[in-house]
Amino acid sequence: MIKKLDWYIFKRFMVTFFVAIILIIGIVIIFDISEKIDDFVKNEAPLKAIILDYYLNFVPYFVNMYSPLFVFITVILFTSRLAANSEIIAILSGGISYHRMMVPYIAGSFLIALLSLGLNLYVIPHANMHRIEFEEQYMKHRSGPKERNVHYQIAPGQFVYVESFSNWNRTAYKFTLESVKDNKLVSKLSAESAQWDTTSRSWKLKRYFIRDYTSGMEDKVEYGEKLDTVIALTIDDFRFNEKTVQTLNAEELGQLINTQKMRGDANVMYAEIEQHTRWALPFSAIILTIMGVALSSKKKRGGIGWNLGIGIALAFSYILFLRFSQMFVYTGLLPPAIALWIPNVLYTIVTGVLYHIAPK
């Protein structure tokens, strides 16, 4: 049954959590403005766009990114205060077991985890779209060709090769389209360049050369200066990277992963990292809540300062470890499904050990 004690711990936990978020967000925004004010002025960013398009969408992204830190600090502060006031001793002396005392903590952590998951799946992708558009327009300079040596399978038996792609003029250079049937090359289309036409959503080839391979001695050859062609490849396929995948909702992200796997696109790792991070990060709220209670439920002579120092160090180590685990994916050592869940698994083991020791 829910008791007054449960409501007391739960309300104190949630109030402390949201107050901590508001205070930290205010400090972060002040420092962020001081760092980027020169870009805002230089690029003549409107005040309305700065507030609505950037910071209004920056807040949920930042809160969710550092939610493990917020949760851990909240638990450390709140529980250390309970221990310092001998409230935990009173709770245990009143016949409430240590495990029973954890129920409102776990309920609060589940609520935070669900909130974080909802932000990841529904709110943050839409917010990231406006935030990244603002950054591209007012905080970054356009660059030349970035994608080089692109190899895609755009459909079964159809392969596209591009030596380089320029996002600035939407042009693919040294463009080649090959059609393969029964493991045999049946046709090959080569062009000096292929420019994307946003109106017709087609590629305009320049100085093209088409060879159809036949079973006889002669092949059919065609060449010309210009040719419009429609294939299952758009300019957006060259733009998907670690930032753009943040703007896709769960369904779009899943479709992108399936498409990129079919094409053999190396950029699929960005989408897979984003997908697994969205699910792995919310679970950290539960893990770090239990760890925080286990670390700070005992009254210490030095007060809450020691607990707070340990809590911040462990929370930052978790965030750092979560980022570092992405390197295993970039280097090809581990698949995303394993690499992105390693921090949760290891910290669950550490939490289990601390929780086993805490009641003693």
N, C-alpha and C positions, 0 to 999 in steps of 0.2 A: 504494500500500500504506500501511496505517496504521503509523506509526512511533512510537517512544517520545516523540519531540518533539510529535507530535499529541496523545498522551495527556497529556503534561505541560501543554501550553497549554489543552487542553479541561478538564482537571480543575481547574486553577487558575482558569480563567474561571468555571466553574459554582460552585465553592466560594465564590469571592469574591462572586458574584452572590447566592447564598442567604444568606450571612453578612450582606451589606449589607441584604437585605430584613428579616432578623430584627432587626437593630439599629435600622433606621429605623422598623419597625412598632412596636417597643417604645416608642420616643420619641413616635411619633404617638399611640399609645393613652394614654400618660401625659398629654399635652397635651389630648387629646380629653376625658378624664375630668375634668380640672380645669376645662374649659370647660362641661361639661354636668352636673356634679355637682349644681348647684342644681335643674335640671329633674328629675333622678332622685329627689332628696329631696322636692321639692314634689309630684310626682305619685305618690310612693310606689312606685317601680319595684322589683320584687323583685330581689335580687342574682342569683338564678339566671337570670332573664330578661335582666338586663344582660349577663351573661357569655355565655349560650348563644344567646339570640335576637338580641342586638345585636352584641357584639364578635366573636363567632365567625363571624357572617355579614358583619361589616364588614371583616374582614381580607382575604378574597379580592377583595372589591369594590375596596378601596383599592390592593392590590397590583397588580391588573390595570389600574386607572386610571392609575397612575403607573409602570407597567412600563417605558415608554420612558426615564424618568429613572433608574430602577434599572439598566437595561442600560447606558446611556451612562456613568454614573458608574463602574460595574464595569469596563467596557472601558478607560476613561481611567486608573483607578487601577492596574489590572493591567498594562496595556501600558506605562504610564509607568514602572512599577517595573522592567519588563524592560529598557526603554531605559536607565534610570539605572544599572542593573547591567551594561550593555554586553552583555546576553544577545542582543538583536536583532542587534547587530553580529556576534556569534559565530555566530548562525544563518545569516546571509547569507554570512559568510565561509566557512562549511562547505559551500557549494554549493547551499543551499536558496534558491530564488527568493522574492521578496516575495509573488508570487501564491500560491505553494505554502504559504507560511507562513500565509496567510489561511484555509486549508481548515478547521482546527479551530475558528477563530473563527466561520466561517459555519455549521459544524455545530452549535456551541453556540447560535448565534442562531436557527437553525431549530428546535432543541429548545425554546427559550424561546417562540418564536412559536407552535408547536403547543400548548404548555402554555397560553399565553394564549388561543388560539382555543378550546381545550377548556373553559377556565373560562368564556369568554363564552357558549358555546353550551349548556352543560350544568349547570355548577355555580352560576355567579353569578345567573342568573334565579331559581333556587329560593332561594338565600341572600337575594337582594333582597326576596323576598316576606316573609320573617320580619323582616328589618331594617326595612322600610318599615312593616309592621304595628306593630312596637315604637315607631317614631318617631311614628306617628299616635296611639298610645295614651298614651305617656308623655312626649312631647316637643313636641307641637303641640296647638293648640286647635281645636276644631271651628268651622267658619265657616258663614256663611249662603249664599245663592245665589251660585254662581260662574259657571255656564254661562248665557249669555244669547244669544237669537236663534239657536237651534239649528235647522239645516235638514238633514234626512236623507232619503235615498231608501232605504227599508228593504227594498224589493223592486221589481222592474220594474213601473213604473206606480203605485207607492204612495209617497207623500211625507208626511213628518211635519214639522210646524213647532211649535216651542216657544219662547215668549217668554223664559222663564227656568226654571231648574231648581235646586231646593234639595236639596243632598246631605244636609242635616240631617234633613229629614222625608220625603225620597224622593218629592218631589212636583214635577211639571211644571206650570207655569202657562201659561194661554192655549194649550191644546193643540189642534192641528188635524191631521187625517188626511185627505188627498186621494187619490182614486183616478182615474187618467187612463188612457184607452184610445183608441188611434188619435189621439193629440194632442187629445183632448177630455175635459173634466172630467165624470166620470160620477157621482161622489158626493163629499160633503164632510161629515166628522164634526168638530164643534167642541165643546170643553168648557172650562169655566172653569178646571178643574184636573184632573190625572190623577195619582193616587197609586199607587206600586208596592206590590203585595202580595207579600211574600216567600214566603208559604205556597203560594198558588195560582200564583205567578209570572205575574200578570196585572195590568192597569191598572184601577183603580177610578175611573171618570169621575164628575164632579159637574157638574150643570147642563149636560147635553149637548144638542146640536142636530144632527140628521142630515138632510141634504137629498140625495135621489137625483134626478139630472137626467135627464129623459126627452126623447124626440124630439118629444113633443106640447107642448101649451100649459101643462099642469099638471105640477108636480114633486111627488114624494112627500116629505113632511116628517114627521119624528118628533122629539119632544123629551121630556125627563124630568129627574128629579133625580139618579138614580144609574144607572150602567151598568158592567158588567164586560166587558172586552174583552181578547183575546189577540192580539198582533201581534208581528212579528219585531223587537222592540225591547225591551231590558232595561235595568235601572238601570246595569249595568256599561258600557253604551255611552256614558253621560255621564261616566264616571270615567276614561276612558283619557286620560292626559296624559304628560308627560315622565318622571314617576316610575313610574306603573303599567306602562308598556310595558317597564320594566326587569325586571319579574317574569315575563315571558312567554318560553317557550323558542322555539327557531327556528321550529318548525312553527306554534305559536300566533301568533307575530309575523307570519309570512307570511299566515296566514288573516285576521288583523286588518287588515293592509294591503289585502288584496283586498276585504274587506267595506267598509272605510272609503272606498276609492276608488269602489266602486259607489254608496255613499251620498252621495258628494261631501262627506265630512266633512273639515273643515280640520285636525282633529287628526291626520290621517294623517301629517303631517310629523314628529311625535314618533316614531311607529313606524318611519318610513323612516330617520330620523337614527340611531335605536338599531340598526337592522338593518345599516346600512353602517358604523357605528362598530365594531360587533362584528367585522367582517371587516377593516377598515382598520387598526385599532390593532395587531393582532399583527404585521403586516408591518413596523411601525416598528422592531421588535427587530432585524431583519436590516439595515435601512437605517442605523440609528444605531450598530450594531456596526461596520460597515465604516467609517463616518465617524469613530468613536472611534479605531480603529486608525490610520487615515490621519493623524489629528491628533496622536496621542501616541507614534507609533513612532520618532520622532526624538528623540535625547537633547538636552535643553535645559539651558542653564547655570543657569537659575533653579529647576530641579527639577520636581517634579510639580505644584506649586501653580498654575503658569500653565496647564498642561493641564487641571487640575481645574476652574479658574475658567471656562475656555472651554467645557468639557464641560457644566457645570451650566447655563451661560447658553444654550447651544444646545438642551439637553434641555428646559428650561423654555420656550424660544421655540417648540419643536415642540408641546408640550402646549397653550400659549396659542394657537398658530395653529390647532390642531385644534378648540379651543373656539370660536375666532373664526369659523372656517369655517361653524359652525352658524348664525351670523347671516345668512349668505347664503341659507340655507333659510328662516329665519323671515321675512325680508323679501321672499322670492319672487324673488331675483335669480338663483339657480342651483338646479337640482334636487339632491336629496341625493346621487344617484349620482355627481355631479361635485364638489360642494362638499366632501364628506367625504374625497375622495381627493386633493384639491389639495395638502394638506401633504405626503403621501407622494410625489407627483410632483415637487414643488419640491425636497424634501430629497433625493430620489434624484438629481436633476441636480447639486445641490451636492456630494453624496457622490461622484458620478462624477468631478467636477472635482478634488476633494481626493485621491481614490484615484489619479488619473492623475499628480498632482504628487508624491505621497508617495514612490514608489520613487526619485525623482531626488534 
